Amino acid sequence: MLELAIVFFVIAIIAGALGATGVAGVTMSIAKWLVVLFLVLAVLSLLL
């Protein structure tokens, strides 16, 4: 899960550098949700 978030962050950075702001925004929001999901699952696994 975290690996996918890092991949999406890298894609967003590359797209932003190339001027594709729409693609960069979408991939950044996907990466943010993946990080949040990873953190929630990590906390749940620690508690259970």
Gaussian input, Z-matrix of N, CA and C with variables (Angstrom, degrees):
# hf/3-21g

backbone

0 1
 N
 C     1     B1
 C     2     B2     1     A1
 N     3     B3     2     A2     1     D1
 C     4     B4     3     A3     2     D2
 C     5     B5     4     A4     3     D3
 N     6     B6     5     A5     4     D4
 C     7     B7     6     A6     5     D5
 C     8     B8     7     A7     6     D6
 N     9     B9     8     A8     7     D7
 C    10    B10     9     A9     8     D8
 C    11    B11    10    A10     9     D9
 N    12    B12    11    A11    10    D10
 C    13    B13    12    A12    11    D11
 C    14    B14    13    A13    12    D12
 N    15    B15    14    A14    13    D13
 C    16    B16    15    A15    14    D14
 C    17    B17    16    A16    15    D15
 N    18    B18    17    A17    16    D16
 C    19    B19    18    A18    17    D17
 C    20    B20    19    A19    18    D18
 N    21    B21    20    A20    19    D19
 C    22    B22    21    A21    20    D20
 C    23    B23    22    A22    21    D21
 N    24    B24    23    A23    22    D22
 C    25    B25    24    A24    23    D23
 C    26    B26    25    A25    24    D24
 N    27    B27    26    A26    25    D25
 C    28    B28    27    A27    26    D26
 C    29    B29    28    A28    27    D27
 N    30    B30    29    A29    28    D28
 C    31    B31    30    A30    29    D29
 C    32    B32    31    A31    30    D30
 N    33    B33    32    A32    31    D31
 C    34    B34    33    A33    32    D32
 C    35    B35    34    A34    33    D33
 N    36    B36    35    A35    34    D34
 C    37    B37    36    A36    35    D35
 C    38    B38    37    A37    36    D36
 N    39    B39    38    A38    37    D37
 C    40    B40    39    A39    38    D38
 C    41    B41    40    A40    39    D39
 N    42    B42    41    A41    40    D40
 C    43    B43    42    A42    41    D41
 C    44    B44    43    A43    42    D42
 N    45    B45    44    A44    43    D43
 C    46    B46    45    A45    44    D44
 C    47    B47    46    A46    45    D45
 N    48    B48    47    A47    46    D46
 C    49    B49    48    A48    47    D47
 C    50    B50    49    A49    48    D48
 N    51    B51    50    A50    49    D49
 C    52    B52    51    A51    50    D50
 C    53    B53    52    A52    51    D51
 N    54    B54    53    A53    52    D52
 C    55    B55    54    A54    53    D53
 C    56    B56    55    A55    54    D54
 N    57    B57    56    A56    55    D55
 C    58    B58    57    A57    56    D56
 C    59    B59    58    A58    57    D57
 N    60    B60    59    A59    58    D58
 C    61    B61    60    A60    59    D59
 C    62    B62    61    A61    60    D60
 N    63    B63    62    A62    61    D61
 C    64    B64    63    A63    62    D62
 C    65    B65    64    A64    63    D63
 N    66    B66    65    A65    64    D64
 C    67    B67    66    A66    65    D65
 C    68    B68    67    A67    66    D66
 N    69    B69    68    A68    67    D67
 C    70    B70    69    A69    68    D68
 C    71    B71    70    A70    69    D69
 N    72    B72    71    A71    70    D70
 C    73    B73    72    A72    71    D71
 C    74    B74    73    A73    72    D72
 N    75    B75    74    A74    73    D73
 C    76    B76    75    A75    74    D74
 C    77    B77    76    A76    75    D75
 N    78    B78    77    A77    76    D76
 C    79    B79    78    A78    77    D77
 C    80    B80    79    A79    78    D78
 N    81    B81    80    A80    79    D79
 C    82    B82    81    A81    80    D80
 C    83    B83    82    A82    81    D81
 N    84    B84    83    A83    82    D82
 C    85    B85    84    A84    83    D83
 C    86    B86    85    A85    84    D84
 N    87    B87    86    A86    85    D85
 C    88    B88    87    A87    86    D86
 C    89    B89    88    A88    87    D87
 N    90    B90    89    A89    88    D88
 C    91    B91    90    A90    89    D89
 C    92    B92    91    A91    90    D90
 N    93    B93    92    A92    91    D91
 C    94    B94    93    A93    92    D92
 C    95    B95    94    A94    93    D93
 N    96    B96    95    A95    94    D94
 C    97    B97    96    A96    95    D95
 C    98    B98    97    A97    96    D96
 N    99    B99    98    A98    97    D97
 C   100   B100    99    A99    98    D98
 C   101   B101   100   A100    99    D99
 N   102   B102   101   A101   100   D100
 C   103   B103   102   A102   101   D101
 C   104   B104   103   A103   102   D102
 N   105   B105   104   A104   103   D103
 C   106   B106   105   A105   104   D104
 C   107   B107   106   A106   105   D105
 N   108   B108   107   A107   106   D106
 C   109   B109   108   A108   107   D107
 C   110   B110   109   A109   108   D108
 N   111   B111   110   A110   109   D109
 C   112   B112   111   A111   110   D110
 C   113   B113   112   A112   111   D111
 N   114   B114   113   A113   112   D112
 C   115   B115   114   A114   113   D113
 C   116   B116   115   A115   114   D114
 N   117   B117   116   A116   115   D115
 C   118   B118   117   A117   116   D116
 C   119   B119   118   A118   117   D117
 N   120   B120   119   A119   118   D118
 C   121   B121   120   A120   119   D119
 C   122   B122   121   A121   120   D120
 N   123   B123   122   A122   121   D121
 C   124   B124   123   A123   122   D122
 C   125   B125   124   A124   123   D123
 N   126   B126   125   A125   124   D124
 C   127   B127   126   A126   125   D125
 C   128   B128   127   A127   126   D126
 N   129   B129   128   A128   127   D127
 C   130   B130   129   A129   128   D128
 C   131   B131   130   A130   129   D129
 N   132   B132   131   A131   130   D130
 C   133   B133   132   A132   131   D131
 C   134   B134   133   A133   132   D132
 N   135   B135   134   A134   133   D133
 C   136   B136   135   A135   134   D134
 C   137   B137   136   A136   135   D135
 N   138   B138   137   A137   136   D136
 C   139   B139   138   A138   137   D137
 C   140   B140   139   A139   138   D138
 N   141   B141   140   A140   139   D139
 C   142   B142   141   A141   140   D140
 C   143   B143   142   A142   141   D141

   B1=1.4539
   B2=1.5280
   B3=1.3019
   B4=1.4619
   B5=1.5237
   B6=1.3136
   B7=1.4664
   B8=1.5290
   B9=1.3282
   B10=1.4629
   B11=1.5222
   B12=1.3182
   B13=1.4632
   B14=1.5242
   B15=1.3238
   B16=1.4610
   B17=1.5200
   B18=1.3302
   B19=1.4601
   B20=1.5229
   B21=1.3284
   B22=1.4546
   B23=1.5281
   B24=1.3438
   B25=1.4550
   B26=1.5266
   B27=1.3212
   B28=1.4660
   B29=1.5298
   B30=1.3272
   B31=1.4591
   B32=1.5252
   B33=1.3279
   B34=1.4626
   B35=1.5209
   B36=1.3118
   B37=1.4675
   B38=1.5182
   B39=1.3280
   B40=1.4608
   B41=1.5260
   B42=1.3222
   B43=1.4637
   B44=1.5247
   B45=1.3144
   B46=1.4585
   B47=1.5187
   B48=1.3207
   B49=1.4615
   B50=1.5262
   B51=1.3224
   B52=1.4652
   B53=1.5216
   B54=1.3115
   B55=1.4517
   B56=1.5134
   B57=1.3078
   B58=1.4677
   B59=1.5217
   B60=1.3234
   B61=1.4651
   B62=1.5265
   B63=1.3255
   B64=1.4612
   B65=1.5182
   B66=1.3210
   B67=1.4703
   B68=1.5279
   B69=1.3186
   B70=1.4676
   B71=1.5166
   B72=1.3160
   B73=1.4642
   B74=1.5117
   B75=1.3259
   B76=1.4712
   B77=1.5198
   B78=1.3249
   B79=1.4611
   B80=1.5269
   B81=1.3276
   B82=1.4624
   B83=1.5221
   B84=1.3217
   B85=1.4649
   B86=1.5282
   B87=1.3240
   B88=1.4667
   B89=1.5223
   B90=1.3269
   B91=1.4628
   B92=1.5250
   B93=1.3355
   B94=1.4653
   B95=1.5251
   B96=1.3299
   B97=1.4642
   B98=1.5237
   B99=1.3276
   B100=1.4620
   B101=1.5236
   B102=1.3213
   B103=1.4620
   B104=1.5233
   B105=1.3289
   B106=1.4641
   B107=1.5275
   B108=1.3190
   B109=1.4601
   B110=1.5214
   B111=1.3271
   B112=1.4566
   B113=1.5183
   B114=1.3382
   B115=1.4627
   B116=1.5213
   B117=1.3232
   B118=1.4654
   B119=1.5226
   B120=1.3200
   B121=1.4647
   B122=1.5352
   B123=1.3290
   B124=1.4660
   B125=1.5340
   B126=1.3247
   B127=1.4720
   B128=1.5250
   B129=1.3233
   B130=1.4713
   B131=1.5219
   B132=1.3200
   B133=1.4644
   B134=1.5206
   B135=1.3338
   B136=1.4494
   B137=1.5217
   B138=1.3227
   B139=1.4571
   B140=1.5260
   B141=1.3046
   B142=1.4585
   B143=1.4954
   A1=109.74
   A2=116.33
   A3=120.15
   A4=110.74
   A5=116.08
   A6=120.75
   A7=110.84
   A8=116.89
   A9=120.32
   A10=111.34
   A11=117.19
   A12=120.56
   A13=110.84
   A14=116.88
   A15=120.64
   A16=110.31
   A17=117.36
   A18=120.87
   A19=110.40
   A20=117.71
   A21=120.64
   A22=111.11
   A23=118.65
   A24=120.87
   A25=110.63
   A26=116.95
   A27=120.85
   A28=110.49
   A29=117.07
   A30=120.48
   A31=110.05
   A32=117.39
   A33=121.09
   A34=111.60
   A35=116.92
   A36=120.33
   A37=110.62
   A38=116.94
   A39=120.36
   A40=110.58
   A41=117.27
   A42=120.47
   A43=111.00
   A44=117.37
   A45=120.63
   A46=112.09
   A47=116.70
   A48=120.55
   A49=111.35
   A50=116.97
   A51=120.79
   A52=112.81
   A53=117.42
   A54=120.85
   A55=115.19
   A56=118.44
   A57=121.54
   A58=108.40
   A59=116.00
   A60=119.74
   A61=112.49
   A62=117.59
   A63=120.03
   A64=111.50
   A65=115.74
   A66=120.62
   A67=109.58
   A68=116.89
   A69=120.54
   A70=111.13
   A71=117.19
   A72=120.47
   A73=112.74
   A74=115.95
   A75=120.20
   A76=110.69
   A77=117.29
   A78=119.51
   A79=111.43
   A80=117.04
   A81=119.04
   A82=110.79
   A83=117.40
   A84=118.78
   A85=111.02
   A86=117.64
   A87=120.59
   A88=109.91
   A89=116.34
   A90=120.34
   A91=111.35
   A92=117.28
   A93=120.07
   A94=111.02
   A95=117.20
   A96=120.37
   A97=111.38
   A98=117.50
   A99=119.64
   A100=111.26
   A101=117.25
   A102=120.50
   A103=110.16
   A104=117.17
   A105=120.77
   A106=110.28
   A107=116.56
   A108=120.76
   A109=111.02
   A110=117.30
   A111=121.05
   A112=111.29
   A113=117.00
   A114=119.99
   A115=111.81
   A116=116.94
   A117=120.14
   A118=110.32
   A119=116.93
   A120=119.69
   A121=111.51
   A122=117.28
   A123=120.18
   A124=110.73
   A125=116.57
   A126=119.95
   A127=110.74
   A128=116.31
   A129=119.65
   A130=111.61
   A131=116.51
   A132=118.20
   A133=111.75
   A134=116.97
   A135=119.37
   A136=111.88
   A137=116.48
   A138=120.07
   A139=113.27
   A140=117.76
   A141=120.34
   A142=112.94
   D1=-48.18
   D2=-179.80
   D3=-66.70
   D4=-33.76
   D5=178.39
   D6=-63.13
   D7=-41.14
   D8=177.18
   D9=-64.97
   D10=-38.15
   D11=178.43
   D12=-62.92
   D13=-41.25
   D14=178.61
   D15=-64.97
   D16=-40.44
   D17=177.70
   D18=-61.49
   D19=-43.59
   D20=179.90
   D21=-67.20
   D22=-35.46
   D23=175.89
   D24=-62.99
   D25=-42.93
   D26=179.48
   D27=-64.48
   D28=-42.44
   D29=177.80
   D30=-62.09
   D31=-40.78
   D32=179.40
   D33=-64.50
   D34=-40.40
   D35=179.11
   D36=-65.88
   D37=-43.69
   D38=179.50
   D39=-65.85
   D40=-43.87
   D41=179.43
   D42=-64.20
   D43=-38.94
   D44=177.54
   D45=-65.46
   D46=-38.59
   D47=178.68
   D48=-67.99
   D49=-31.24
   D50=179.81
   D51=-86.76
   D52=-4.71
   D53=175.23
   D54=96.20
   D55=4.06
   D56=178.69
   D57=-88.63
   D58=78.41
   D59=-173.33
   D60=-69.19
   D61=-29.86
   D62=178.44
   D63=-65.55
   D64=-45.70
   D65=178.68
   D66=-66.33
   D67=-40.09
   D68=179.99
   D69=-62.97
   D70=-40.98
   D71=179.68
   D72=-65.76
   D73=-42.36
   D74=-179.83
   D75=-66.25
   D76=-46.39
   D77=-178.54
   D78=-67.63
   D79=-32.81
   D80=177.70
   D81=-67.70
   D82=-39.66
   D83=178.98
   D84=-68.41
   D85=-36.64
   D86=175.87
   D87=-63.24
   D88=-43.14
   D89=-179.86
   D90=-64.02
   D91=-39.15
   D92=177.97
   D93=-62.26
   D94=-44.55
   D95=179.84
   D96=-65.94
   D97=-35.36
   D98=177.54
   D99=-66.66
   D100=-38.48
   D101=177.78
   D102=-65.86
   D103=-43.48
   D104=178.51
   D105=-61.75
   D106=-44.85
   D107=178.59
   D108=-62.13
   D109=-41.13
   D110=177.16
   D111=-61.21
   D112=-44.41
   D113=-179.08
   D114=-65.61
   D115=-40.28
   D116=178.41
   D117=-63.44
   D118=-45.85
   D119=179.89
   D120=-66.24
   D121=-35.36
   D122=178.45
   D123=-65.71
   D124=-42.84
   D125=178.83
   D126=-65.58
   D127=-42.35
   D128=178.52
   D129=-62.55
   D130=-39.98
   D131=-179.42
   D132=-70.12
   D133=-28.60
   D134=176.88
   D135=-74.62
   D136=-33.21
   D137=-178.83
   D138=-78.77
   D139=-29.04
   D140=-176.22
   D141=-94.33

